[in-house]
Amino acid sequence: MRGNRAAIPSHRKRIAPGTSIKGILAGLLALSPALALAQIDDATYCNQLAALAYRYVGSSGGDGRSSPDLNTLGAIADCRNGKFAKGIPYLEKRLRDSHITLPSRS
């Protein structure tokens, strides 16, 4: 060690000299359309799963109509509220358990 400067731990990397914050931000902004597109794809896929689950997963009520259980309705609500990471896995499982073919995830 020189003077009173502490050594930088090896797991911490320094930003290369000449790298500007603007350059880093530009790189992050370039990625944001891809991230937004992934969210749109998740929303579309989640809504497709929700439509299938609403139509095919459930039990018959007293009036002869089929309706989804409360957990399925909760997962559908998660999709509508943008909580795709929570809604998608549950809906996929319920649809697979009911032998429903899942839509392609494109």
CNS distance restraints for C-alpha pairs under 8 A (distance, minus, plus):
assign (resid   1 and name CA) (resid   5 and name CA) 6.74 0.50 0.50
assign (resid   1 and name CA) (resid   6 and name CA) 6.74 0.50 0.50
assign (resid   1 and name CA) (resid   7 and name CA) 6.43 0.50 0.50
assign (resid   8 and name CA) (resid  12 and name CA) 6.89 0.50 0.50
assign (resid  15 and name CA) (resid  19 and name CA) 6.67 0.50 0.50
assign (resid  19 and name CA) (resid  23 and name CA) 6.69 0.50 0.50
assign (resid  19 and name CA) (resid  24 and name CA) 7.65 0.50 0.50
assign (resid  20 and name CA) (resid  24 and name CA) 6.57 0.50 0.50
assign (resid  21 and name CA) (resid  25 and name CA) 6.09 0.50 0.50
assign (resid  22 and name CA) (resid  26 and name CA) 6.00 0.50 0.50
assign (resid  23 and name CA) (resid  27 and name CA) 6.28 0.50 0.50
assign (resid  24 and name CA) (resid  28 and name CA) 6.37 0.50 0.50
assign (resid  25 and name CA) (resid  29 and name CA) 6.06 0.50 0.50
assign (resid  26 and name CA) (resid  30 and name CA) 6.14 0.50 0.50
assign (resid  27 and name CA) (resid  31 and name CA) 6.61 0.50 0.50
assign (resid  28 and name CA) (resid  32 and name CA) 6.47 0.50 0.50
assign (resid  29 and name CA) (resid  33 and name CA) 7.65 0.50 0.50
assign (resid  31 and name CA) (resid  35 and name CA) 6.43 0.50 0.50
assign (resid  32 and name CA) (resid  36 and name CA) 6.02 0.50 0.50
assign (resid  33 and name CA) (resid  37 and name CA) 6.00 0.50 0.50
assign (resid  34 and name CA) (resid  38 and name CA) 6.21 0.50 0.50
assign (resid  35 and name CA) (resid  39 and name CA) 6.37 0.50 0.50
assign (resid  36 and name CA) (resid  40 and name CA) 6.29 0.50 0.50
assign (resid  37 and name CA) (resid  41 and name CA) 6.12 0.50 0.50
assign (resid  38 and name CA) (resid  42 and name CA) 6.08 0.50 0.50
assign (resid  39 and name CA) (resid  43 and name CA) 6.07 0.50 0.50
assign (resid  40 and name CA) (resid  44 and name CA) 6.17 0.50 0.50
assign (resid  41 and name CA) (resid  45 and name CA) 6.06 0.50 0.50
assign (resid  41 and name CA) (resid 105 and name CA) 7.89 0.50 0.50
assign (resid  41 and name CA) (resid 106 and name CA) 7.15 0.50 0.50
assign (resid  42 and name CA) (resid  46 and name CA) 5.84 0.50 0.50
assign (resid  42 and name CA) (resid  84 and name CA) 6.40 0.50 0.50
assign (resid  43 and name CA) (resid  47 and name CA) 6.04 0.50 0.50
assign (resid  43 and name CA) (resid  79 and name CA) 6.88 0.50 0.50
assign (resid  43 and name CA) (resid  82 and name CA) 7.10 0.50 0.50
assign (resid  43 and name CA) (resid  84 and name CA) 6.80 0.50 0.50
assign (resid  44 and name CA) (resid  48 and name CA) 6.22 0.50 0.50
assign (resid  45 and name CA) (resid  49 and name CA) 6.25 0.50 0.50
assign (resid  45 and name CA) (resid 103 and name CA) 7.60 0.50 0.50
assign (resid  45 and name CA) (resid 105 and name CA) 6.32 0.50 0.50
assign (resid  46 and name CA) (resid  50 and name CA) 6.06 0.50 0.50
assign (resid  46 and name CA) (resid  79 and name CA) 5.70 0.50 0.50
assign (resid  46 and name CA) (resid  84 and name CA) 6.48 0.50 0.50
assign (resid  46 and name CA) (resid  87 and name CA) 7.11 0.50 0.50
assign (resid  46 and name CA) (resid  88 and name CA) 5.67 0.50 0.50
assign (resid  47 and name CA) (resid  51 and name CA) 6.16 0.50 0.50
assign (resid  47 and name CA) (resid  76 and name CA) 7.77 0.50 0.50
assign (resid  47 and name CA) (resid  79 and name CA) 6.53 0.50 0.50
assign (resid  47 and name CA) (resid  80 and name CA) 7.53 0.50 0.50
assign (resid  48 and name CA) (resid  52 and name CA) 6.38 0.50 0.50
assign (resid  48 and name CA) (resid 103 and name CA) 7.17 0.50 0.50
assign (resid  49 and name CA) (resid  53 and name CA) 6.03 0.50 0.50
assign (resid  49 and name CA) (resid  88 and name CA) 7.39 0.50 0.50
assign (resid  49 and name CA) (resid  91 and name CA) 6.25 0.50 0.50
assign (resid  49 and name CA) (resid  92 and name CA) 7.03 0.50 0.50
assign (resid  49 and name CA) (resid  95 and name CA) 7.97 0.50 0.50
assign (resid  49 and name CA) (resid 102 and name CA) 7.29 0.50 0.50
assign (resid  49 and name CA) (resid 103 and name CA) 7.38 0.50 0.50
assign (resid  50 and name CA) (resid  54 and name CA) 5.92 0.50 0.50
assign (resid  50 and name CA) (resid  75 and name CA) 7.82 0.50 0.50
assign (resid  50 and name CA) (resid  76 and name CA) 5.27 0.50 0.50
assign (resid  50 and name CA) (resid  79 and name CA) 7.48 0.50 0.50
assign (resid  50 and name CA) (resid  91 and name CA) 6.93 0.50 0.50
assign (resid  51 and name CA) (resid  55 and name CA) 6.19 0.50 0.50
assign (resid  52 and name CA) (resid  56 and name CA) 5.87 0.50 0.50
assign (resid  52 and name CA) (resid  57 and name CA) 7.55 0.50 0.50
assign (resid  52 and name CA) (resid  95 and name CA) 7.70 0.50 0.50
assign (resid  53 and name CA) (resid  57 and name CA) 4.85 0.50 0.50
assign (resid  53 and name CA) (resid  58 and name CA) 7.83 0.50 0.50
assign (resid  53 and name CA) (resid  68 and name CA) 7.19 0.50 0.50
assign (resid  53 and name CA) (resid  72 and name CA) 7.28 0.50 0.50
assign (resid  53 and name CA) (resid  91 and name CA) 6.78 0.50 0.50
assign (resid  53 and name CA) (resid  94 and name CA) 7.52 0.50 0.50
assign (resid  53 and name CA) (resid  95 and name CA) 6.35 0.50 0.50
assign (resid  54 and name CA) (resid  58 and name CA) 7.62 0.50 0.50
assign (resid  54 and name CA) (resid  67 and name CA) 6.95 0.50 0.50
assign (resid  54 and name CA) (resid  68 and name CA) 5.87 0.50 0.50
assign (resid  54 and name CA) (resid  72 and name CA) 7.91 0.50 0.50
assign (resid  54 and name CA) (resid  73 and name CA) 7.82 0.50 0.50
assign (resid  55 and name CA) (resid  66 and name CA) 7.91 0.50 0.50
assign (resid  55 and name CA) (resid  67 and name CA) 7.75 0.50 0.50
assign (resid  56 and name CA) (resid  66 and name CA) 7.92 0.50 0.50
assign (resid  56 and name CA) (resid  98 and name CA) 7.96 0.50 0.50
assign (resid  56 and name CA) (resid 100 and name CA) 7.89 0.50 0.50
assign (resid  57 and name CA) (resid  66 and name CA) 7.92 0.50 0.50
assign (resid  57 and name CA) (resid  67 and name CA) 7.32 0.50 0.50
assign (resid  57 and name CA) (resid  68 and name CA) 5.62 0.50 0.50
assign (resid  57 and name CA) (resid  69 and name CA) 7.99 0.50 0.50
assign (resid  57 and name CA) (resid  94 and name CA) 7.15 0.50 0.50
assign (resid  57 and name CA) (resid  95 and name CA) 6.81 0.50 0.50
assign (resid  57 and name CA) (resid  98 and name CA) 6.74 0.50 0.50
assign (resid  58 and name CA) (resid  66 and name CA) 5.77 0.50 0.50
assign (resid  58 and name CA) (resid  67 and name CA) 4.97 0.50 0.50
assign (resid  58 and name CA) (resid  68 and name CA) 3.95 0.50 0.50
assign (resid  58 and name CA) (resid  69 and name CA) 5.73 0.50 0.50
assign (resid  59 and name CA) (resid  66 and name CA) 5.16 0.50 0.50
assign (resid  59 and name CA) (resid  67 and name CA) 5.81 0.50 0.50
assign (resid  59 and name CA) (resid  68 and name CA) 6.59 0.50 0.50
assign (resid  59 and name CA) (resid  69 and name CA) 7.34 0.50 0.50
assign (resid  60 and name CA) (resid  64 and name CA) 5.56 0.50 0.50
assign (resid  60 and name CA) (resid  65 and name CA) 5.39 0.50 0.50
assign (resid  60 and name CA) (resid  66 and name CA) 4.21 0.50 0.50
assign (resid  60 and name CA) (resid  67 and name CA) 6.49 0.50 0.50
assign (resid  61 and name CA) (resid  65 and name CA) 5.60 0.50 0.50
assign (resid  61 and name CA) (resid  66 and name CA) 5.99 0.50 0.50
assign (resid  61 and name CA) (resid  67 and name CA) 7.03 0.50 0.50
assign (resid  68 and name CA) (resid  72 and name CA) 5.85 0.50 0.50
assign (resid  68 and name CA) (resid  73 and name CA) 6.24 0.50 0.50
assign (resid  69 and name CA) (resid  73 and name CA) 6.29 0.50 0.50
assign (resid  70 and name CA) (resid  74 and name CA) 6.03 0.50 0.50
assign (resid  71 and name CA) (resid  75 and name CA) 6.28 0.50 0.50
assign (resid  72 and name CA) (resid  76 and name CA) 6.19 0.50 0.50
assign (resid  72 and name CA) (resid  90 and name CA) 7.59 0.50 0.50
assign (resid  72 and name CA) (resid  91 and name CA) 6.79 0.50 0.50
assign (resid  72 and name CA) (resid  94 and name CA) 7.76 0.50 0.50
assign (resid  73 and name CA) (resid  77 and name CA) 6.15 0.50 0.50
assign (resid  74 and name CA) (resid  78 and name CA) 6.16 0.50 0.50
assign (resid  74 and name CA) (resid  87 and name CA) 7.90 0.50 0.50
assign (resid  75 and name CA) (resid  79 and name CA) 6.38 0.50 0.50
assign (resid  75 and name CA) (resid  86 and name CA) 7.14 0.50 0.50
assign (resid  75 and name CA) (resid  87 and name CA) 4.38 0.50 0.50
assign (resid  75 and name CA) (resid  88 and name CA) 7.44 0.50 0.50
assign (resid  75 and name CA) (resid  90 and name CA) 6.58 0.50 0.50
assign (resid  75 and name CA) (resid  91 and name CA) 6.54 0.50 0.50
assign (resid  76 and name CA) (resid  80 and name CA) 6.43 0.50 0.50
assign (resid  76 and name CA) (resid  87 and name CA) 6.48 0.50 0.50
assign (resid  76 and name CA) (resid  91 and name CA) 7.76 0.50 0.50
assign (resid  77 and name CA) (resid  81 and name CA) 6.12 0.50 0.50
assign (resid  77 and name CA) (resid  87 and name CA) 7.86 0.50 0.50
assign (resid  78 and name CA) (resid  82 and name CA) 6.24 0.50 0.50
assign (resid  78 and name CA) (resid  83 and name CA) 4.86 0.50 0.50
assign (resid  78 and name CA) (resid  84 and name CA) 6.54 0.50 0.50
assign (resid  78 and name CA) (resid  86 and name CA) 6.70 0.50 0.50
assign (resid  78 and name CA) (resid  87 and name CA) 5.23 0.50 0.50
assign (resid  79 and name CA) (resid  83 and name CA) 5.52 0.50 0.50
assign (resid  79 and name CA) (resid  84 and name CA) 5.26 0.50 0.50
assign (resid  79 and name CA) (resid  86 and name CA) 7.98 0.50 0.50
assign (resid  79 and name CA) (resid  87 and name CA) 5.49 0.50 0.50
assign (resid  79 and name CA) (resid  88 and name CA) 7.38 0.50 0.50
assign (resid  83 and name CA) (resid  87 and name CA) 6.28 0.50 0.50
assign (resid  84 and name CA) (resid  88 and name CA) 5.59 0.50 0.50
assign (resid  85 and name CA) (resid  89 and name CA) 7.04 0.50 0.50
assign (resid  86 and name CA) (resid  90 and name CA) 7.10 0.50 0.50
assign (resid  87 and name CA) (resid  91 and name CA) 6.19 0.50 0.50
assign (resid  88 and name CA) (resid  92 and name CA) 6.00 0.50 0.50
assign (resid  89 and name CA) (resid  93 and name CA) 6.20 0.50 0.50
assign (resid  90 and name CA) (resid  94 and name CA) 6.23 0.50 0.50
assign (resid  91 and name CA) (resid  95 and name CA) 6.05 0.50 0.50
assign (resid  92 and name CA) (resid  96 and name CA) 6.08 0.50 0.50
assign (resid  92 and name CA) (resid 102 and name CA) 7.15 0.50 0.50
assign (resid  93 and name CA) (resid  97 and name CA) 6.01 0.50 0.50
assign (resid  94 and name CA) (resid  98 and name CA) 6.26 0.50 0.50
assign (resid  95 and name CA) (resid  99 and name CA) 6.28 0.50 0.50
assign (resid  95 and name CA) (resid 100 and name CA) 5.13 0.50 0.50
assign (resid  95 and name CA) (resid 101 and name CA) 7.34 0.50 0.50
assign (resid  95 and name CA) (resid 102 and name CA) 7.16 0.50 0.50
assign (resid  96 and name CA) (resid 100 and name CA) 5.57 0.50 0.50
assign (resid  96 and name CA) (resid 101 and name CA) 6.97 0.50 0.50
assign (resid  96 and name CA) (resid 102 and name CA) 7.45 0.50 0.50
